[in-house]
Amino acid sequence: MQTELVWDCGCQLGEGALWNAADASLYFVDIHGCEVLAFTPATGAKRRWAVPQRIGWIVPRAGGGWLAGFQQGVAALTLEPEVRVEWLHRLHEADAPMRLNDAKADAAGRLWFGSMHMGEVEPAGRFYRWVAGSAPEVVDEGYVVTNGPAFSPDGRTLYHTDSAAATIYAFDLSPDGALSRKRTFAEFGPYQGFPDGMTTDAAGHLWVAHWAGSRVTQRDASGRVLKTLVLPAPHVTNVAFGGPELTDLYITTARTRLSDSALAQSPLSGGLFVARGVGPGRLPGVFAG
């Protein structure tokens, strides 16, 4: 299946892909570049905003505006008419070798996000659940690089990843937000790369970005690969369905950790790509706070 470059934006570490129906735009971040970016397919408009520190994701709020996961913690983020950051929960000191990395809200309005060790060697990462009106709560730990999360259409299964362990986990998710029965959903073998960002489609299939794998795979509920999208970039980082009918899959990539020779062979690394007509997909939830 074919993918198409829609923005040669040169992200150091593109991530956090999210379709925002309110302005029909695909939002994403450049973690190491400390930027939020937005692409509007209908007009071709491309926007970028500088932010004060590494940023792993943005998520819309039910009351309007954005939440953002920064290196130190979670903040309310305003992008226009100017960038403003209001800290809500600082989870790391400024000099800590930790940052936030990837998040989604579920259909009930709870936010799920992870932290990771920036050196990607220590299992110091935690997985958090944040319910509006309370503080973020640790629900799992021992991760080197947290990624995902994603939810089944019925809301009963949560998928989450430790990329360094090359493993996607599945949890049972109860209506009150409790997790149970953690189990291995898929393990990546040699030459497959490492599982990174994920999303589910309307049929409940899981679409997974392969870091160091130059591809995205679609998997059924048993973990079996159904489709493969090949990209001209080794480090594929995140995926999100977008477009008027949510049929297009947008894909972020990265330039970081590629040698000069690898970049010469894959010059579009760090760009934003799309695979058209592979959905329909689903939109993630909106944080209830």
C-alpha positions as CSV (number, residue, x, y, z in Angstrom):
1,M,0.0,0.0,0.0
2,Q,1.2,3.5,-0.9
3,T,2.2,6.3,1.4
4,E,2.5,10.0,0.4
5,L,4.6,12.8,1.8
6,V,2.4,15.7,2.7
7,W,4.9,17.9,4.6
8,D,8.7,17.7,4.5
9,C,8.8,19.4,7.9
10,G,12.2,17.9,9.0
11,C,11.1,17.0,12.6
12,Q,13.9,15.8,14.8
13,L,11.4,13.5,16.5
14,G,7.9,13.8,15.2
15,E,5.3,12.3,17.5
16,G,1.8,12.7,19.1
17,A,-0.3,12.6,15.9
18,L,-3.9,13.8,16.5
19,W,-6.7,14.7,14.2
20,N,-8.6,17.8,15.5
21,A,-12.1,17.8,14.0
22,A,-12.7,21.4,15.1
23,D,-10.4,22.8,12.5
24,A,-10.0,19.7,10.3
25,S,-6.3,19.6,10.9
26,L,-3.7,17.1,11.9
27,Y,-1.7,18.2,14.9
28,F,1.6,16.7,16.0
29,V,4.8,17.6,17.9
30,D,8.5,17.6,17.3
31,I,9.7,16.4,20.7
32,H,13.4,17.4,20.5
33,G,12.6,20.4,18.3
34,C,10.3,21.8,21.0
35,E,7.5,22.5,18.5
36,V,3.8,21.9,17.9
37,L,2.9,21.6,14.2
38,A,-0.5,21.5,12.4
39,F,-1.4,20.5,8.8
40,T,-4.7,21.4,7.2
41,P,-5.3,19.1,4.2
42,A,-8.2,21.1,2.7
43,T,-6.1,24.2,2.3
44,G,-2.5,22.9,2.5
45,A,-1.9,25.3,5.4
46,K,1.1,24.4,7.6
47,R,1.6,26.0,11.0
48,R,4.3,25.6,13.8
49,W,4.6,27.0,17.3
50,A,7.7,27.0,19.4
51,V,7.2,25.8,23.0
52,P,9.6,26.2,26.0
53,Q,10.7,22.6,26.5
54,R,10.5,19.1,25.0
55,I,6.9,18.2,24.3
56,G,5.5,14.6,23.9
57,W,1.9,15.3,23.0
58,I,-1.1,17.6,23.0
59,V,-4.7,16.5,23.8
60,P,-7.9,18.6,23.5
61,R,-9.9,19.5,26.6
62,A,-13.6,19.3,26.8
63,G,-13.8,23.0,27.9
64,G,-11.6,24.1,25.0
65,G,-7.9,24.5,24.6
66,W,-5.2,21.9,24.9
67,L,-3.3,19.8,27.5
68,A,0.3,19.2,26.8
69,G,2.8,16.7,28.1
70,F,6.2,18.4,28.5
71,Q,9.5,17.1,29.8
72,Q,8.7,18.1,33.4
73,G,4.9,17.3,33.4
74,V,1.5,18.3,32.3
75,A,0.3,21.9,31.5
76,A,-2.5,23.7,29.9
77,L,-1.4,25.0,26.5
78,T,-2.6,27.9,24.4
79,L,-1.3,28.2,20.9
80,E,-3.1,31.3,19.5
81,P,-2.9,34.2,19.4
82,E,0.3,33.5,21.3
83,V,1.8,30.5,23.1
84,R,1.1,30.3,26.8
85,V,1.9,27.5,29.2
86,E,0.1,27.1,32.6
87,W,1.6,24.3,34.7
88,L,-0.9,21.9,36.2
89,H,1.3,19.0,37.5
90,R,5.0,18.9,37.5
91,L,6.2,15.3,37.7
92,H,9.9,15.7,37.2
93,E,12.6,18.2,38.3
94,A,14.2,20.3,35.5
95,D,17.4,18.3,35.7
96,A,15.8,14.8,35.9
97,P,16.7,12.5,33.0
98,M,13.0,11.9,32.4
99,R,10.3,13.2,30.1
100,L,6.7,12.5,29.1
101,N,6.1,10.5,26.0
102,D,2.8,9.8,24.3
103,A,-0.8,10.0,25.5
104,K,-4.4,9.6,24.6
105,A,-7.8,10.3,26.3
106,D,-10.3,7.5,26.4
107,A,-14.1,7.7,25.7
108,A,-14.8,8.5,29.3
109,G,-12.5,11.5,29.3
110,R,-9.7,10.0,31.3
111,L,-6.1,10.8,30.1
112,W,-3.5,8.0,29.9
113,F,0.1,8.9,29.4
114,G,3.6,7.6,30.1
115,S,7.0,8.8,31.2
116,M,10.4,7.5,30.0
117,H,14.1,7.6,30.7
118,M,15.7,10.0,28.2
119,G,18.8,7.8,28.0
120,E,16.5,4.9,27.2
121,V,18.4,2.5,29.5
122,E,16.7,2.7,32.9
123,P,13.3,1.1,33.6
124,A,12.2,4.3,35.3
125,G,9.2,5.0,33.1
126,R,5.7,5.1,34.6
127,F,2.2,4.8,33.1
128,Y,-0.3,7.3,34.4
129,R,-4.1,7.7,34.5
130,W,-5.4,11.2,35.1
131,V,-9.1,11.7,36.0
132,A,-10.4,15.2,35.9
133,G,-10.5,16.8,39.3
134,S,-7.7,14.7,40.8
135,A,-4.0,14.3,40.3
136,P,-2.3,11.9,37.8
137,E,-2.0,8.4,39.3
138,V,0.6,5.8,38.5
139,V,-1.1,2.6,37.3
140,D,2.0,0.7,36.0
141,E,5.7,1.1,36.0
142,G,9.1,-0.4,35.1
143,Y,9.1,0.9,31.5
144,V,12.2,2.1,29.6
145,V,10.3,3.8,26.8
146,T,6.5,4.1,27.1
147,N,4.5,4.4,24.0
148,G,0.9,4.1,22.7
149,P,-1.6,4.0,24.3
150,A,-4.7,2.9,22.3
151,F,-8.2,1.6,23.1
152,S,-10.5,-1.0,21.6
153,P,-13.7,0.4,20.2
154,D,-15.8,-1.1,23.0
155,G,-13.4,0.5,25.6
156,R,-12.7,-2.8,27.3
157,T,-9.1,-3.2,26.2
158,L,-6.2,-0.8,26.6
159,Y,-3.0,-1.3,24.6
160,H,0.4,0.1,25.8
161,T,4.0,-0.4,24.8
162,D,7.5,-0.6,26.1
163,S,9.3,0.2,22.9
164,A,12.7,-0.8,24.4
165,A,11.3,-4.2,25.2
166,A,9.9,-4.5,21.7
167,T,6.6,-5.5,23.3
168,I,3.0,-4.3,23.1
169,Y,0.9,-5.1,26.1
170,A,-2.9,-5.4,26.5
171,F,-4.9,-4.7,29.6
172,D,-8.5,-5.2,30.5
173,L,-10.0,-1.8,31.1
174,S,-13.0,-1.6,33.4
175,P,-15.7,1.1,33.2
176,D,-14.3,2.8,36.3
177,G,-10.8,3.0,34.8
178,A,-9.1,0.1,36.6
179,L,-6.6,-1.9,34.7
180,S,-6.1,-5.7,35.1
181,R,-4.8,-8.8,33.4
182,K,-1.7,-7.3,31.8
183,R,-0.5,-9.6,29.1
184,T,1.7,-9.6,26.0
185,F,-0.2,-8.7,22.9
186,A,2.7,-8.7,20.4
187,E,6.5,-9.0,20.5
188,F,8.6,-7.6,17.7
189,G,11.4,-9.8,16.3
190,P,14.7,-9.0,14.5
191,Y,14.4,-6.7,11.5
192,Q,10.9,-5.6,12.5
193,G,12.1,-2.6,14.5
194,F,10.4,-1.5,17.7
195,P,6.7,-0.7,18.4
196,D,6.1,3.0,18.8
197,G,2.8,5.0,18.6
198,M,-0.5,3.2,17.9
199,T,-4.2,3.8,17.2
200,T,-7.2,1.6,16.5
201,D,-9.6,1.7,13.6
202,A,-13.4,1.4,13.5
203,A,-13.1,-2.4,13.2
204,G,-10.9,-2.7,16.3
205,H,-7.7,-3.4,14.4
206,L,-4.5,-1.9,15.9
207,W,-2.2,0.2,13.7
208,V,1.4,0.3,14.9
209,A,4.3,2.5,13.9
210,H,7.7,0.6,13.7
211,W,10.7,2.6,14.9
212,A,13.7,1.5,13.0
213,G,11.4,-0.6,10.9
214,S,10.3,1.7,8.0
215,R,6.7,0.6,8.3
216,V,3.3,0.7,9.9
217,T,1.4,-2.6,10.4
218,Q,-2.3,-3.3,11.0
219,R,-3.0,-6.1,13.4
220,D,-6.1,-8.0,14.4
221,A,-7.2,-8.7,18.0
222,S,-4.8,-11.7,18.1
223,G,-1.8,-9.6,17.1
224,R,-1.6,-11.1,13.6
225,V,-0.4,-8.7,10.9
226,L,-3.1,-7.9,8.3
227,K,-1.5,-5.1,6.3
228,T,1.8,-3.3,6.0
229,L,2.5,0.2,4.9
230,V,6.2,0.9,3.9
231,L,7.7,4.3,4.3
232,P,10.8,6.0,3.0
233,A,12.0,6.7,6.5
234,P,13.4,4.2,9.0
235,H,12.1,5.8,12.2
236,V,8.3,5.7,12.0
237,T,6.9,7.1,15.3
238,N,3.1,7.6,15.4
239,V,-0.2,7.3,13.5
240,A,-3.6,8.9,13.6
241,F,-6.7,8.7,11.4
242,G,-7.9,11.9,9.9
243,G,-9.8,13.5,7.0
244,P,-13.6,14.2,6.7
245,E,-14.5,10.5,7.0
246,L,-11.4,9.4,9.0
247,T,-10.3,7.2,6.2
248,D,-6.7,8.6,5.9
249,L,-3.9,7.5,8.2
250,Y,-1.3,10.2,9.0
251,I,2.1,9.1,10.0
252,T,4.9,10.9,11.8
253,T,8.6,10.1,11.4
254,A,12.0,11.2,12.9
255,R,15.5,12.2,11.9
256,T,17.1,11.7,15.2
257,R,19.6,8.8,15.7
258,L,20.2,8.6,11.9
259,S,23.8,8.9,10.7
260,D,24.6,11.2,7.9
261,S,24.8,8.3,5.4
262,A,21.3,7.1,6.6
263,L,19.9,10.5,6.2
264,A,21.3,10.7,2.7
265,Q,19.6,7.5,1.8
266,S,16.3,8.5,3.5
267,P,16.1,12.3,3.1
268,L,12.4,12.5,3.9
269,S,12.9,11.3,7.4
270,G,11.2,13.6,9.8
271,G,8.4,14.3,7.4
272,L,4.6,13.9,7.8
273,F,3.1,11.1,5.5
274,V,-0.4,9.9,4.7
275,A,-1.9,6.6,3.6
276,R,-5.2,7.4,1.9
277,G,-8.3,5.3,2.1
278,V,-7.1,2.7,4.6
279,G,-9.8,3.5,7.3
280,P,-12.3,4.3,8.5
281,G,-10.6,5.0,11.8
282,R,-11.6,6.4,15.1
283,L,-10.9,9.6,17.0
284,P,-9.5,9.4,20.5
285,G,-11.3,10.9,23.4
286,V,-11.2,14.4,24.9
287,F,-9.9,15.1,28.4
288,A,-12.9,15.9,30.6
289,G,-11.1,18.5,32.7
